[in-house]
């Protein structure tokens, strides 16, 4: 085709004409050329060769369809681009070019060579860079699949999927999709959207449930030991549940936890130990982890399960440390302390409900240069909030007194009712540091990112031997509280038991390199714990021997081949090699080859600092102590608290959300939520 005498476009510096086509000299792409238009070539250069110098400034804005023989480009042949080249606007880079909306017909059709195939009825149509024939086909053959607003079926399916994900994440009742307000919202935001029924959403969530269950089953099949957590909770007065979690350590020393199952307990006021044990055994059998459970942590304060109550139970039981500490604090509160807590709560409530008093308190805070903090009210369910309330009251004490003394804000009668006496303030001041120490202890054990089971006994003994010992400066009520909490902890944690060395928490402390010296125990207690560790390693040797030969190279003693020993007449330089043949390659290695020696080497090794993660330590040092590393993987997976933690904000949010679930969906919803 002969070109006219008008100014030649600079795009021809990169293209050459071949009949009705043009070929790019940079990438050999072939484009359709007709009518003398260079639009397709300009678009091609801007998309695939943006580094090429800008084209002529007098090019006009054009809208064109890009076509090339490149497979990726062909699949998107109808994607439109706007190329703007004018004297008043410099050339935009390819990332700034606007793209028009992709036609929704491509959600139903697929391109095969020069044809398009309908995925709904397998109809084949010729494709010539236009989607019109596909639009007519969908309108006539599949009218229900093409919304008037152009939103594709795939987009609607994605909205439905997002709705199901929202219900899973926020643990909403599935019936929320039937709500009028929800339907109005979706009708406004997604036009012509066919709202799913509760049954549709249930089927979607069930699909997610089965996918996650299969994935979790594969993970559990690869681990040697797991720990269970039995979390008892109540949704409504007569709806009691037990959620069973599992914790384990992966091959690369990463701690993992997952929900296994949620069981509905009987509505009777008394849940028997047998019924709890039955549900735990059922969960273990369903997930194929019988024989793998090392321990079970629970937060049941009324009926403590026992491993001796059922012959099928092969694991130990341990009470959640946060629950134990809450029981100890409750045991330690005297009548005087309870009266002070009630009086403090009444004072905080007054400032929370009286707008005039609240505003006056804010003004006094500014005048006295105090922090602009609101008062905190304690909760009966969480003893740690008593500490928070007292700390805030002490911080704002003088601002509170000033407001109560202002007769324009607080009447005399009201002030007399609310005012806390000076001796009570003194008790609060003396009592708050003790509560703060107990709160710190629970916070450390409840940390979700740390190994917690091994910290329980070091912290418990530290509380008993140091922080809860009465001092001369303590007020009588505080000294009495310390003694009672101390006694309660000794009782619940069985610190004076002759069987202490067999407790999973103490074994975990020995396998935690930070606490392995057990300096908090008496010499007799440390000796008993060491004997127990030797016993566990010996049992592991027996199990390994019964399974098969040893796999670890560092555990295999090298027997020298005497036929290869160098003769005395050889050079002195061969003496070193001869010694290695006689004594073995690992003679001077730090890798312990004997199980007994492994324990001794491990205990003599320098303890790391308290801020390291024991799992990271074992990941590096596991090859030095392979038997102990196996035991560490077994015992350090046991959590110190039940899930969710009593002091975890995320746990409290989860505990609140799960109470609104319907009984028929509670197991599935908690599973998909916690295993996301």
C-alpha positions in Angstrom: 0.0 0.0 0.0 1.5 3.3 -1.1 1.8 5.9 1.6 0.9 9.6 0.9 3.3 12.5 1.0 2.3 13.6 4.5 4.9 13.7 7.3 6.2 10.2 8.0 5.6 9.0 11.6 8.6 8.1 13.7 7.0 4.7 14.5 8.2 3.5 11.1 11.8 3.6 12.5 10.8 0.4 14.4 8.4 -1.2 11.9 8.5 -2.4 8.4 5.5 -3.1 6.2 4.8 -6.6 4.7 1.6 -6.5 2.7 -1.4 -6.0 5.0 0.8 -6.5 8.1 3.6 -4.7 9.8 6.5 -6.4 11.6 8.3 -5.0 14.7 12.0 -4.9 14.1 12.7 -5.2 17.9 10.6 -8.3 18.8 9.4 -9.6 15.4 5.7 -9.2 16.5 3.3 -9.0 13.5 0.4 -6.5 13.6 -2.5 -6.0 11.3 -2.0 -2.8 9.2 -4.9 -1.2 7.3 -6.0 2.3 6.3 -2.6 3.8 6.9 -3.2 4.1 10.7 -0.2 3.7 13.0 -2.2 3.4 16.2 -1.6 -0.2 16.8 2.1 0.3 16.3 2.2 3.2 18.7 0.4 1.1 21.3 2.7 -1.8 20.7 5.8 0.4 21.3 4.4 1.9 24.5 3.5 -1.5 25.9 6.4 -3.6 25.0 9.3 -1.2 24.3 8.7 1.8 26.6 12.4 2.6 26.6 12.3 3.6 23.0 12.6 7.5 22.5 9.2 9.3 22.4 7.3 9.4 19.2 6.3 12.5 17.3 4.6 15.1 19.5 1.9 15.9 17.0 0.4 12.4 17.2 -3.3 12.7 18.1 -5.0 10.7 20.9 -6.3 7.5 19.6 -8.1 4.4 20.9 -7.0 1.2 19.4 -7.0 -2.5 19.8 -3.6 -4.1 20.2 -3.0 -7.4 18.3 0.2 -9.4 18.0 1.1 -13.0 17.6 2.4 -13.2 21.1 0.3 -15.7 23.1 -0.2 -13.4 26.1 -1.2 -10.5 23.9 -3.6 -12.6 21.9 -5.4 -13.7 25.0 -6.1 -10.1 25.9 -6.8 -9.0 22.3 -9.8 -6.9 23.2 -8.2 -4.9 26.0 -8.4 -1.3 25.0 -5.7 1.3 25.7 -5.6 5.1 25.4 -2.4 6.5 23.9 -2.1 10.2 24.4 0.6 12.1 22.5 0.1 15.9 22.2 2.3 19.0 22.4 0.7 20.1 25.7 1.1 16.8 27.5 4.4 14.8 27.6 4.3 11.1 26.8 3.2 9.0 29.8 5.0 5.9 30.8 3.3 2.6 30.2 2.5 2.3 34.0 0.5 5.5 33.8 -1.7 4.7 30.8 -5.3 4.2 31.6 -6.9 0.9 30.7 -10.6 0.5 30.0 -12.6 -2.2 31.7 -12.2 -5.7 30.4 -15.3 -7.1 28.8 -17.1 -9.5 31.1 -17.8 -11.9 28.3 -14.3 -13.3 28.8 -15.5 -14.8 32.1 -17.6 -17.1 30.0 -15.7 -17.5 26.8 -12.1 -18.6 26.2 -10.1 -17.9 23.1 -8.7 -20.9 21.1 -6.7 -19.8 18.0 -9.1 -17.7 15.9 -12.2 -19.0 17.7 -13.9 -18.4 21.0 -15.5 -21.3 23.0 -18.4 -20.8 25.4 -17.6 -22.6 28.7 -21.3 -23.0 29.5 -22.6 -24.8 26.3 -19.4 -25.4 24.3 -20.6 -23.3 21.4 -17.8 -22.2 19.1 -17.8 -18.8 17.4 -15.4 -17.0 15.1 -13.4 -14.2 16.7 -12.4 -11.1 14.8 -11.4 -8.7 17.6 -15.0 -8.0 18.5 -17.0 -9.2 21.5 -20.4 -8.5 19.9 -21.2 -12.0 18.8 -20.3 -13.3 22.2 -22.6 -10.7 23.8 -25.5 -11.8 21.6 -24.8 -15.4 22.4 -24.9 -14.8 26.1 -28.0 -12.7 25.9 -30.0 -15.3 23.8 -28.7 -18.5 25.3 -27.7 -17.6 28.9 -29.7 -14.5 29.9 -29.4 -15.2 33.6 -25.6 -15.1 33.6 -25.1 -11.6 32.3 -26.2 -8.8 34.6 -27.4 -5.6 33.0 -24.7 -3.5 34.7 -22.0 -5.6 33.0 -20.8 -7.2 36.2 -19.7 -10.7 35.4 -20.9 -14.0 36.9 -17.3 -14.5 38.1 -17.5 -11.2 40.0 -20.8 -12.2 41.6 -19.3 -15.5 42.6 -16.4 -13.6 44.1 -18.8 -11.5 46.2 -20.5 -14.6 47.5 -17.1 -16.0 48.4 -16.2 -12.8 50.2 -19.4 -13.0 52.2 -18.6 -16.5 53.4 -15.1 -15.4 54.4 -16.5 -12.4 56.3 -18.8 -14.7 58.2 -15.9 -17.0 59.0 -13.5 -14.3 60.1 -16.0 -12.4 62.3 -17.8 -15.6 63.4 -21.2 -14.3 62.5 -24.3 -16.4 62.4 -24.9 -17.7 58.9 -28.5 -16.4 59.1 -27.0 -12.9 58.7 -27.4 -13.2 54.9 -31.2 -13.4 55.5 -31.2 -10.0 57.3 -33.1 -7.2 55.6 -30.3 -4.7 56.3 -27.7 -6.9 54.8 -29.7 -7.5 51.7 -30.3 -3.8 51.2 -26.6 -3.1 51.5 -25.7 -5.8 48.9 -28.5 -4.6 46.5 -27.1 -1.1 46.6 -23.5 -2.0 46.2 -23.7 -4.8 43.7 -26.6 -4.3 41.2 -28.6 -7.3 40.1 -26.7 -9.5 42.6 -28.5 -12.6 43.5 -28.2 -12.9 47.2 -27.1 -16.4 48.4 -29.4 -18.3 50.8 -28.1 -19.5 54.2 -27.8 -23.0 52.6 -25.6 -21.7 49.9 -23.3 -20.0 52.4 -23.3 -23.1 54.6 -22.1 -25.2 51.6 -19.3 -22.8 50.9 -18.1 -22.8 54.5 -18.4 -26.6 54.6 -16.1 -26.7 51.6 -13.5 -24.5 53.4 -13.9 -26.7 56.5 -13.1 -29.9 54.6 -10.1 -28.3 52.8 -8.6 -27.1 56.1 -9.4 -30.4 57.8 -7.5 -32.3 55.1 -4.5 -30.0 55.4 -4.4 -30.3 59.1 -4.7 -34.1 59.0 -1.6 -34.2 56.7 0.3 -32.0 59.2 -0.7 -34.1 62.2 0.4 -37.2 60.3 4.0 -35.9 60.1 4.5 -35.0 63.7 5.5 -37.4 66.5 3.8 -35.8 69.5 1.0 -33.3 70.1 -0.4 -31.6 73.1 -4.2 -31.0 73.7 -5.9 -28.0 75.2 -9.4 -28.4 76.5 -11.1 -25.0 76.7 -14.4 -25.0 78.6 -16.8 -22.1 77.8 -20.4 -21.1 77.9 -22.4 -19.3 75.2 -25.8 -19.0 77.0 -26.9 -20.1 80.4 -27.7 -23.6 79.2 -25.2 -24.0 76.3 -21.8 -25.3 77.5 -19.0 -26.4 75.2 -15.6 -27.8 75.2 -13.2 -26.8 72.4 -10.2 -29.1 71.8 -7.1 -27.5 70.5 -3.8 -29.2 69.6 -0.2 -27.8 69.6 2.9 -29.3 68.0 6.3 -28.4 66.8 7.2 -28.8 63.1 10.3 -30.3 61.6 11.9 -26.9 61.3 11.2 -26.0 65.0 8.2 -23.8 64.5 5.4 -23.9 67.1 1.9 -24.5 65.6 -1.6 -24.7 67.1 -5.0 -25.6 65.6 -8.5 -26.3 66.6 -9.6 -29.9 66.3 -13.2 -30.0 67.4 -15.9 -28.3 69.5 -18.3 -30.5 71.5 -21.5 -29.4 73.1 -21.7 -30.6 76.7 -24.9 -31.6 78.5 -27.1 -28.8 79.9 -26.9 -30.3 83.4 -25.3 -28.1 86.0 -22.7 -30.8 86.7 -20.4 -32.1 83.9 -18.8 -35.3 84.9 -15.1 -36.2 84.3 -16.2 -39.2 82.4 -18.2 -37.2 79.8 -15.2 -34.9 79.3 -12.8 -37.8 78.9 -15.2 -39.4 76.4 -15.1 -36.3 74.2 -11.4 -36.0 74.3 -10.9 -39.7 73.3 -13.4 -39.2 70.5 -11.5 -36.2 69.2 -8.2 -38.1 69.4 -9.6 -41.1 67.5 -11.2 -38.9 64.8 -8.0 -37.2 64.0 -5.8 -40.3 64.2 -3.5 -39.0 66.9 -4.0 -41.8 69.4 -0.6 -42.5 71.0 0.8 -39.1 70.0 -0.8 -37.0 72.9 1.8 -36.0 75.5 -0.4 -33.9 77.8 -3.7 -32.1 78.0 -4.1 -28.6 79.4 -7.5 -27.5 80.6 -9.3 -24.6 82.3 -12.0 -26.6 84.1 -12.1 -25.4 87.7 -14.9 -27.7 88.9 -14.0 -31.2 87.7 -10.3 -31.8 87.2 -9.8 -34.7 84.8 -7.4 -37.4 85.9 -5.2 -39.6 83.7 -5.9 -42.5 86.2 -9.7 -42.4 85.7 -9.6 -44.1 82.3 -7.4 -46.9 81.0 -7.5 -45.4 77.5 -6.1 -42.1 78.5 -2.3 -42.2 77.9 -1.5 -38.5 78.6 -1.1 -36.3 81.6 -3.4 -33.5 82.6 -2.3 -30.0 83.6 -4.4 -27.0 84.7 -4.1 -23.8 82.8 -1.7 -21.5 84.6 -3.9 -18.4 84.2 -6.8 -20.3 85.7 -4.6 -21.5 88.6 -3.4 -18.0 89.3 -7.0 -16.7 89.2 -8.0 -19.3 91.7 -5.0 -18.3 93.9 -5.9 -14.6 93.8 -9.5 -15.3 94.6 -8.4 -17.4 97.6 -6.2 -14.6 98.8 -8.7 -11.8 98.8 -9.9 -11.0 102.3 -13.2 -9.3 103.2 -11.4 -6.0 103.7 -9.8 -6.2 100.3 -13.1 -7.1 98.7 -14.8 -4.1 100.3 -12.0 -1.8 99.0 -12.4 -3.3 95.5 -16.2 -2.7 95.6 -15.7 0.9 96.8 -13.2 1.6 94.1 -15.5 0.1 91.4 -18.3 2.3 92.7 -16.1 5.4 92.4 -15.1 4.6 88.9 -18.7 3.9 87.9 -19.7 7.4 89.1 -17.2 9.1 86.9 -18.2 6.9 84.0 -21.9 7.7 84.2 -21.9 11.3 85.5 -21.0 13.6 82.6 -20.5 16.6 84.8 -18.0 14.7 87.0 -16.2 13.3 84.0 -15.7 16.7 82.5 -14.6 18.2 85.8 -12.1 15.3 86.1 -10.6 16.2 82.7 -10.3 19.8 83.7 -8.5 18.9 86.9 -6.1 16.6 85.0 -5.1 19.6 82.8 -4.7 21.9 85.8 -2.6 19.3 87.7 -0.6 18.3 84.6 -1.7 14.7 85.0 -2.1 12.2 82.1 -5.4 12.6 80.2 -6.5 9.1 81.1 -10.0 7.7 81.8 -10.6 5.6 84.9 -10.7 1.8 84.5 -13.4 -0.4 86.0 -12.6 -3.9 87.1 -14.3 -7.0 85.8 -15.4 -9.9 88.0 -14.3 -12.4 85.4 -10.7 -11.1 85.2 -8.7 -10.4 88.4 -6.0 -8.6 86.4 -8.4 -5.7 85.8 -8.3 -5.0 89.6 -4.7 -4.2 89.1 -5.5 -1.9 86.2 -8.2 -0.1 88.1 -6.0 0.5 91.2 -3.0 1.7 89.1 -5.3 4.3 87.3 -6.9 5.4 90.6 -3.4 6.0 92.2 -2.4 8.0 89.1 -5.5 10.2 89.3 -5.9 10.2 93.0 -5.6 14.0 93.6 -7.6 14.9 90.6 -10.4 12.6 91.9 -10.2 14.2 95.4 -10.4 17.7 93.9 -13.6 16.8 91.9 -15.2 15.2 95.0 -14.4 18.3 97.0 -15.9 20.7 94.5 -19.5 21.3 95.7 -20.5 22.7 92.3 -19.9 19.2 90.9 -20.4 16.7 93.7 -22.8 17.1 96.6 -21.7 16.6 100.2 -23.8 13.5 100.6 -22.6 12.0 97.3 -18.9 12.8 98.2 -19.3 11.1 101.6 -20.6 8.0 99.8 -17.9 7.9 97.1 -14.8 9.1 99.0 -12.2 6.4 99.7 -10.6 6.9 103.2 -6.8 7.5 103.5 -6.1 4.1 105.1 -7.8 2.4 102.2 -5.7 4.5 99.8 -2.7 3.2 101.7 -3.8 -0.4 101.3 -4.4 0.2 97.5 -0.9 1.7 97.2 0.7 -1.3 99.1 -1.5 -3.9 97.3 -1.1 -2.8 93.7 2.6 -3.8 93.2 1.7 -7.3 94.4 -1.1 -7.6 91.9 1.2 -6.1 89.2 3.8 -8.9 89.8 1.1 -11.6 89.5 -0.1 -10.0 86.3 3.4 -9.9 84.8 3.7 -13.6 85.6 0.5 -14.4 83.7 1.4 -12.2 80.8 4.7 -14.1 80.4 3.0 -17.5 80.4 0.2 -16.3 78.1 2.5 -15.0 75.4 1.4 -16.7 72.2 4.7 -16.4 70.4 6.8 -18.0 73.2 7.2 -21.5 74.6 5.2 -21.1 77.8 5.1 -24.5 79.5 8.8 -24.4 80.5 8.3 -21.1 82.2 5.6 -22.2 84.6 7.7 -23.7 87.5 10.5 -21.2 87.3 7.9 -18.4 87.7 5.9 -20.2 90.3 8.9 -20.8 92.5 10.0 -17.2 92.0 6.6 -16.0 93.2 6.5 -18.3 96.2 10.1 -17.9 97.3 10.5 -14.1 96.6 7.6 -12.0 95.5 5.0 -13.4 97.8 7.1 -13.5 100.9 5.6 -11.0 103.5 7.8 -8.0 104.3 7.9 -5.8 107.4 6.7 -2.8 105.4 3.6 -4.7 104.2 0.2 -3.7 105.6 -1.6 -6.5 107.4 -4.2 -7.1 104.7 -1.4 -7.4 102.0 0.7 -9.7 104.1 -2.4 -11.9 104.6 -3.0 -11.9 100.9 0.5 -13.0 100.1 0.4 -15.9 102.5 -2.9 -17.1 101.2 -1.8 -16.9 97.5 1.4 -18.6 98.3 -0.4 -21.5 100.0 -2.9 -21.8 97.1 -0.1 -21.9 94.5 1.7 -24.6 96.5 -1.4 -26.6 96.6 -2.5 -26.2 93.0 1.0 -26.5 91.4 2.0 -29.4 93.8 5.4 -27.9 94.3 6.0 -30.1 97.4 4.9 -33.3 95.7 7.4 -36.2 95.6 6.2 -36.7 92.0 7.2 -33.2 90.9 9.9 -34.4 88.5 7.4 -36.3 86.5 5.2 -33.2 85.8 5.3 -32.3 82.1 5.9 -28.6 83.0 9.1 -29.5 85.0 10.3 -31.8 82.3 9.8 -29.0 79.8 11.8 -26.7 82.1 14.8 -29.1 81.9 14.5 -29.3 78.2 14.4 -25.5 77.9 18.1 -24.4 77.8 17.3 -21.3 79.7 16.0 -23.2 82.8 17.8 -26.5 82.5 19.9 -26.0 85.7 16.6 -25.8 87.8 18.2 -23.4 90.3 14.8 -22.9 91.9 14.7 -26.5 93.2 16.5 -28.0 96.1 19.6 -30.3 95.3 17.4 -33.3 96.0 14.8 -32.0 93.6 17.4 -31.3 90.9 18.8 -34.8 91.2 15.3 -36.3 90.9 14.7 -34.3 87.8 18.0 -35.3 86.2 17.2 -39.0 87.0 13.8 -38.5 85.3 15.5 -37.0 82.2 17.9 -40.0 82.0 14.9 -42.3 82.3 13.1 -40.6 79.4 16.2 -40.7 77.2 16.6 -44.4 77.9 13.0 -45.1 77.0 13.6 -43.2 73.8 16.6 -45.5 73.0 14.4 -48.6 73.5 11.7 -47.2 71.2 14.3 -46.3 68.6 15.9 -49.7 68.7 12.6 -51.4 68.3 11.7 -49.3 65.3 14.9 -49.8 63.3 18.6 -48.8 63.1 19.7 -45.4 64.1 19.5 -42.8 61.4 21.7 -40.0 62.9 25.2 -40.2 61.7 26.5 -38.5 64.9 25.0 -41.4 66.9 26.8 -44.1 65.1 30.2 -45.0 66.5 32.8 -45.5 63.9 34.7 -48.7 64.2 38.3 -48.4 62.8 39.4 -50.7 60.0 42.7 -52.1 61.3 43.7 -53.2 57.8 44.0 -49.6 56.9 46.1 -48.5 59.9 49.4 -46.9 58.8 52.5 -49.0 59.6 55.1 -47.5 62.0 57.6 -47.2 59.2 55.5 -44.7 57.4 56.0 -40.9 57.8 55.1 -39.1 61.0 52.5 -37.1 59.2 50.4 -40.3 59.0 50.2 -40.5 62.8 47.3 -38.1 62.9 45.3 -40.2 60.4 46.1 -43.3 62.4 44.8 -41.7 65.6 41.5 -40.8 63.8 41.1 -44.4 62.6 41.7 -45.8 66.0 39.6 -43.4 68.0 37.0 -42.5 65.5 36.2 -39.3 63.6 33.8 -38.0 66.3 36.3 -38.6 69.2 36.9 -34.9 69.9 33.5 -33.8 68.5 31.0 -31.9 70.7 28.3 -34.3 69.4 27.4 -36.7 72.1 27.2 -40.4 70.9 26.0 -41.9 74.1 22.5 -41.2 75.5 23.8 -40.8 79.0 26.6 -38.5 77.8 24.1 -36.4 75.9 22.3 -35.5 79.1 25.6 -34.7 80.9 27.0 -32.6 78.0 23.6 -30.7 77.7 23.4 -29.9 81.4 27.1 -28.8 81.5 26.6 -26.5 78.5 26.4 -22.8 79.1 22.8 -21.7 79.5 21.7 -19.0 77.0 20.1 -15.7 78.0 16.5 -15.5 79.0 15.5 -13.5 75.9 16.2 -16.2 73.4 13.5 -18.5 72.0 14.3 -22.1 73.0 13.0 -23.4 69.7 15.6 -21.3 67.9 18.2 -22.7 70.2 17.2 -26.3 69.5 17.1 -25.6 65.8 20.8 -24.8 65.9 21.9 -27.2 68.7 19.6 -30.1 68.0 22.3 -32.1 66.1 24.6 -31.9 69.1 21.9 -33.6 71.3 19.6 -35.6 69.0 17.9 -37.6 71.7 17.2 -34.6 73.9 16.1 -32.6 70.8 13.4 -35.3 70.2 12.2 -35.0 73.8 12.3 -31.2 73.5 10.0 -31.4 70.4 7.7 -33.6 72.5 7.4 -31.5 75.6 7.9 -27.9 74.6 4.8 -28.0 72.4 2.6 -28.1 75.5 1.0 -24.7 76.1 1.0 -23.1 79.6 -2.5 -21.7 79.3 -5.7 -22.8 77.6 -6.8 -21.1 74.4 -7.8 -18.4 74.3 -5.6 -16.9 77.1 -7.5 -15.2 79.9 -5.3 -12.1 79.5 -5.0 -12.1 75.7 -6.9 -9.3 74.0 -7.3 -11.4 70.9 -8.5 -14.3 73.0 -11.1 -12.1 74.7 -12.4 -11.0 71.4 -12.6 -14.5 70.2 -14.3 -15.6 73.4 -17.0 -12.9 72.9 -17.6 -13.7 69.2 -18.1 -17.4 69.6 -21.0 -16.9 72.1 -23.3 -15.7 69.2 -22.9 -18.9 67.1 -25.8 -21.2 66.7 -25.2 -24.7 68.2 -25.5 -26.5 64.8 -22.6 -24.5 63.3 -20.4 -23.8 66.3 -17.9 -26.7 65.6 -17.5 -25.8 61.9 -17.3 -22.0 62.5 -14.7 -22.2 65.3 -12.6 -24.6 63.2 -12.5 -22.4 60.1 -11.9 -19.3 62.1 -9.0 -20.5 64.3 -7.4 -22.5 61.5 -7.4 -19.7 58.9 
